Amino acid sequence: MRLSSKKFMLIITLLLGLFSVSLTSIAQDYSLTEVSDGIYSYGNGFIQTGIVVSDDGVAVLDPMNSAHAELTLQAIQDMTDQPIRYVIPNRDEKVENRVKTGMSREQENE
């Protein structure tokens, strides 16, 4: 499936509103749910991240905190080989950079 750039950005904008919870939580019972074709929700019911997968790559909406970002990255890598093209954070630049580069917290601190 191929989304047009305009439709892709509209979906991102809509999902950003849905997944903009600004709370943090310890990871428990995480799951990946396909909301619509190529659109996923990843989280534990308390915190959620939106993921949009298209032929052009992956957009991650609000990777939350460091621990959640690492779990989200692993879920994306398990789901698709598409590169992460967009990360739309709601708070932490370090988390955004970690998701973009695929770097763990340990690697970042080396």
Number of C-alpha atoms within 10 A of each C-alpha: 8 11 14 12 11 9 11 16 13 12 14 21 13 10 21 20 12 14 20 19 15 12 10 14 12 11 13 10 8 17 14 18 13 13 12 9 10 15 18 20 24 22 21 17 11 13 23 27 25 26 31 24 24 19 12 15 14 21 21 28 25 28 32 25 21 18 16 24 21 19 17 26 21 13 16 22 14 9 11 12 10 14 16 22 12 17 18 16 20 17 14 13 11 14 23 23 14 19 23 16 10 16 15 16 14 7 9 10 7 5
